[in-house]
Amino acid sequence: MSLPKQPRQLMITLMYLVLLAMLALNVSAEIMNAFLTLDQGIGNSNGIVDNSNHQIMKGISEQADAYQKYKK
């Protein structure tokens, strides 16, 4: 993003950035708690999927080892 050349455009851009900063500081605790809950849920889901994938790969590996005698 390039800075505006004219002073009026620069002032408007800076006021917009200040407004965004003020809005970001005014985020309610409920929204932060919602993001925390969402993050925890995603973390739990990732753990479940990782565990499931590990079990599937372990089962495939066991099946492949069981048929080693047919391998050339």
N, CA and C atoms as an extended XYZ file, in Angstrom:
216
Properties=species:S:1:pos:R:3:atomname:S:1:resname:S:1:resid:I:1 pbc="F F F"
N         0.855       -1.170        0.000 N   MET     1
C         0.000        0.000        0.000 CA  MET     1
C         0.896        1.225        0.000 C   MET     1
N         0.713        2.090       -0.954 N   SER     2
C         1.518        3.301       -1.017 CA  SER     2
C         0.805        4.430       -0.272 C   SER     2
N         1.585        5.326        0.261 N   LEU     3
C         1.014        6.468        0.966 CA  LEU     3
C         0.484        7.478       -0.043 C   LEU     3
N        -0.623        8.132        0.282 N   PRO     4
C        -1.169        9.134       -0.636 CA  PRO     4
C        -0.227       10.334       -0.761 C   PRO     4
N        -0.296       10.994       -1.894 N   LYS     5
C         0.588       12.125       -2.157 CA  LYS     5
C         0.032       13.427       -1.586 C   LYS     5
N        -1.286       13.580       -1.589 N   GLN     6
C        -1.889       14.830       -1.143 CA  GLN     6
C        -2.138       14.797        0.360 C   GLN     6
N        -1.959       15.929        1.051 N   PRO     7
C        -2.140       15.975        2.513 CA  PRO     7
C        -3.542       15.571        2.964 C   PRO     7
N        -4.554       15.925        2.181 N   ARG     8
C        -5.926       15.577        2.554 CA  ARG     8
C        -6.118       14.064        2.544 C   ARG     8
N        -5.610       13.404        1.517 N   GLN     9
C        -5.722       11.948        1.437 CA  GLN     9
C        -4.935       11.281        2.564 C   GLN     9
N        -3.773       11.836        2.895 N   LEU    10
C        -2.963       11.300        3.982 CA  LEU    10
C        -3.702       11.413        5.307 C   LEU    10
N        -4.352       12.574        5.544 N   MET    11
C        -5.098       12.774        6.783 CA  MET    11
C        -6.260       11.780        6.872 C   MET    11
N        -6.975       11.573        5.778 N   ILE    12
C        -8.104       10.639        5.779 CA  ILE    12
C        -7.612        9.220        6.046 C   ILE    12
N        -6.496        8.838        5.454 N   THR    13
C        -5.928        7.508        5.669 CA  THR    13
C        -5.524        7.310        7.123 C   THR    13
N        -4.880        8.319        7.694 N   LEU    14
C        -4.464        8.209        9.097 CA  LEU    14
C        -5.670        8.165       10.029 C   LEU    14
N        -6.697        8.940        9.743 N   MET    15
C        -7.907        8.912       10.577 CA  MET    15
C        -8.577        7.540       10.493 C   MET    15
N        -8.574        6.946        9.311 N   TYR    16
C        -9.145        5.622        9.129 CA  TYR    16
C        -8.366        4.584        9.940 C   TYR    16
N        -7.029        4.672        9.925 N   LEU    17
C        -6.204        3.745       10.708 CA  LEU    17
C        -6.437        3.923       12.203 C   LEU    17
N        -6.574        5.162       12.645 N   VAL    18
C        -6.847        5.422       14.066 CA  VAL    18
C        -8.210        4.850       14.447 C   VAL    18
N        -9.215        5.038       13.582 N   LEU    19
C       -10.544        4.484       13.855 CA  LEU    19
C       -10.490        2.965       13.968 C   LEU    19
N        -9.769        2.315       13.059 N   LEU    20
C        -9.642        0.854       13.129 CA  LEU    20
C        -8.945        0.409       14.407 C   LEU    20
N        -7.923        1.146       14.820 N   ALA    21
C        -7.223        0.812       16.057 CA  ALA    21
C        -8.142        0.962       17.257 C   ALA    21
N        -8.946        2.018       17.264 N   MET    22
C        -9.883        2.221       18.380 CA  MET    22
C       -10.931        1.119       18.415 C   MET    22
N       -11.413        0.714       17.239 N   LEU    23
C       -12.391       -0.369       17.190 CA  LEU    23
C       -11.776       -1.692       17.643 C   LEU    23
N       -10.518       -1.910       17.287 N   ALA    24
C        -9.851       -3.151       17.682 CA  ALA    24
C        -9.654       -3.210       19.189 C   ALA    24
N        -9.426       -2.066       19.821 N   LEU    25
C        -9.247       -2.054       21.268 CA  LEU    25
C       -10.564       -2.208       22.013 C   LEU    25
N       -11.670       -1.975       21.315 N   ASN    26
C       -12.984       -2.006       21.947 CA  ASN    26
C       -13.692       -3.346       21.785 C   ASN    26
N       -12.991       -4.377       21.410 N   VAL    27
C       -13.605       -5.690       21.210 CA  VAL    27
C       -14.079       -6.216       22.556 C   VAL    27
N       -15.301       -6.698       22.580 N   SER    28
C       -15.868       -7.157       23.845 CA  SER    28
C       -15.287       -8.509       24.258 C   SER    28
N       -15.438       -8.813       25.528 N   ALA    29
C       -14.922      -10.067       26.072 CA  ALA    29
C       -15.660      -11.270       25.482 C   ALA    29
N       -16.932      -11.078       25.135 N   GLU    30
C       -17.703      -12.178       24.552 CA  GLU    30
C       -17.110      -12.628       23.220 C   GLU    30
N       -16.673      -11.669       22.423 N   ILE    31
C       -16.083      -12.016       21.127 CA  ILE    31
C       -14.762      -12.740       21.342 C   ILE    31
N       -13.974      -12.265       22.290 N   MET    32
C       -12.699      -12.925       22.571 CA  MET    32
C       -12.932      -14.340       23.082 C   MET    32
N       -13.936      -14.526       23.935 N   ASN    33
C       -14.268      -15.864       24.433 CA  ASN    33
C       -14.742      -16.768       23.294 C   ASN    33
N       -15.486      -16.198       22.345 N   ALA    34
C       -15.941      -16.989       21.199 CA  ALA    34
C       -14.750      -17.457       20.371 C   ALA    34
N       -13.776      -16.568       20.144 N   PHE    35
C       -12.587      -16.974       19.402 CA  PHE    35
C       -11.795      -18.026       20.168 C   PHE    35
N       -11.711      -17.900       21.485 N   LEU    36
C       -11.002      -18.888       22.299 CA  LEU    36
C       -11.693      -20.245       22.217 C   LEU    36
N       -13.013      -20.247       22.313 N   THR    37
C       -13.775      -21.490       22.204 CA  THR    37
C       -13.588      -22.116       20.827 C   THR    37
N       -13.625      -21.291       19.796 N   LEU    38
C       -13.428      -21.779       18.438 CA  LEU    38
C       -12.039      -22.380       18.277 C   LEU    38
N       -11.023      -21.722       18.819 N   ASP    39
C        -9.656      -22.227       18.730 CA  ASP    39
C        -9.513      -23.562       19.456 C   ASP    39
N       -10.121      -23.671       20.621 N   GLN    40
C       -10.055      -24.928       21.370 CA  GLN    40
C       -10.773      -26.044       20.620 C   GLN    40
N       -11.915      -25.731       20.012 N   GLY    41
C       -12.655      -26.734       19.251 CA  GLY    41
C       -11.868      -27.230       18.046 C   GLY    41
N       -11.218      -26.296       17.354 N   ILE    42
C       -10.404      -26.685       16.199 CA  ILE    42
C        -9.221      -27.529       16.656 C   ILE    42
N        -8.625      -27.156       17.778 N   GLY    43
C        -7.511      -27.944       18.310 CA  GLY    43
C        -7.938      -29.355       18.665 C   GLY    43
N        -9.096      -29.486       19.301 N   ASN    44
C        -9.616      -30.817       19.640 CA  ASN    44
C        -9.907      -31.629       18.381 C   ASN    44
N       -10.509      -30.990       17.388 N   SER    45
C       -10.805      -31.687       16.128 CA  SER    45
C        -9.524      -32.153       15.452 C   SER    45
N        -8.506      -31.314       15.446 N   ASN    46
C        -7.232      -31.707       14.843 CA  ASN    46
C        -6.629      -32.908       15.571 C   ASN    46
N        -6.731      -32.920       16.895 N   GLY    47
C        -6.219      -34.048       17.668 CA  GLY    47
C        -6.950      -35.336       17.343 C   GLY    47
N        -8.263      -35.257       17.222 N   ILE    48
C        -9.065      -36.444       16.898 CA  ILE    48
C        -8.715      -36.967       15.514 C   ILE    48
N        -8.594      -36.064       14.541 N   VAL    49
C        -8.268      -36.478       13.176 CA  VAL    49
C        -6.861      -37.065       13.121 C   VAL    49
N        -5.903      -36.452       13.821 N   ASP    50
C        -4.540      -36.989       13.841 CA  ASP    50
C        -4.509      -38.393       14.443 C   ASP    50
N        -5.244      -38.593       15.531 N   ASN    51
C        -5.296      -39.899       16.167 CA  ASN    51
C        -5.929      -40.934       15.235 C   ASN    51
N        -7.009      -40.536       14.552 N   SER    52
C        -7.668      -41.446       13.618 CA  SER    52
C        -6.739      -41.810       12.461 C   SER    52
N        -6.051      -40.813       11.924 N   ASN    53
C        -5.112      -41.084       10.826 CA  ASN    53
C        -3.989      -42.011       11.273 C   ASN    53
N        -3.513      -41.819       12.489 N   HIS    54
C        -2.446      -42.677       13.011 CA  HIS    54
C        -2.930      -44.122       13.129 C   HIS    54
N        -4.154      -44.306       13.627 N   GLN    55
C        -4.699      -45.653       13.762 CA  GLN    55
C        -4.911      -46.306       12.400 C   GLN    55
N        -5.376      -45.538       11.424 N   ILE    56
C        -5.577      -46.090       10.079 CA  ILE    56
C        -4.246      -46.524        9.486 C   ILE    56
N        -3.223      -45.667        9.601 N   MET    57
C        -1.907      -46.008        9.051 CA  MET    57
C        -1.302      -47.213        9.771 C   MET    57
N        -1.549      -47.330       11.068 N   LYS    58
C        -1.063      -48.483       11.824 CA  LYS    58
C        -1.737      -49.759       11.333 C   LYS    58
N        -3.056      -49.689       11.082 N   GLY    59
C        -3.780      -50.852       10.566 CA  GLY    59
C        -3.300      -51.254        9.188 C   GLY    59
N        -3.055      -50.273        8.332 N   ILE    60
C        -2.550      -50.570        6.985 CA  ILE    60
C        -1.176      -51.212        7.074 C   ILE    60
N        -0.345      -50.684        7.950 N   SER    61
C         1.002      -51.229        8.120 CA  SER    61
C         0.950      -52.667        8.636 C   SER    61
N         0.058      -52.946        9.564 N   GLU    62
C        -0.080      -54.307       10.087 CA  GLU    62
C        -0.555      -55.263        8.997 C   GLU    62
N        -1.495      -54.810        8.170 N   GLN    63
C        -1.978      -55.658        7.077 CA  GLN    63
C        -0.866      -55.910        6.056 C   GLN    63
N        -0.079      -54.878        5.781 N   ALA    64
C         1.021      -55.046        4.820 CA  ALA    64
C         2.072      -56.012        5.376 C   ALA    64
N         2.340      -55.942        6.677 N   ASP    65
C         3.318      -56.846        7.283 CA  ASP    65
C         2.802      -58.280        7.323 C   ASP    65
N         1.481      -58.463        7.421 N   ALA    66
C         0.899      -59.793        7.478 CA  ALA    66
C         1.065      -60.524        6.135 C   ALA    66
N         1.156      -59.794        5.056 N   TYR    67
C         1.266      -60.407        3.738 CA  TYR    67
C         2.671      -60.284        3.147 C   TYR    67
N         3.668      -60.194        3.985 N   GLN    68
C         5.035      -60.113        3.528 CA  GLN    68
C         5.491      -61.391        2.828 C   GLN    68
N         4.903      -62.508        3.195 N   LYS    69
C         5.370      -63.758        2.606 CA  LYS    69
C         4.976      -63.873        1.133 C   LYS    69
N         4.003      -63.083        0.671 N   TYR    70
C         3.617      -63.116       -0.728 CA  TYR    70
C         4.377      -62.101       -1.561 C   TYR    70
N         5.176      -61.274       -0.915 N   LYS    71
C         5.939      -60.257       -1.614 CA  LYS    71
C         7.126      -60.892       -2.330 C   LYS    71
N         7.412      -60.472       -3.535 N   LYS    72
C         8.519      -61.048       -4.298 CA  LYS    72
C         9.813      -60.348       -4.011 C   LYS    72
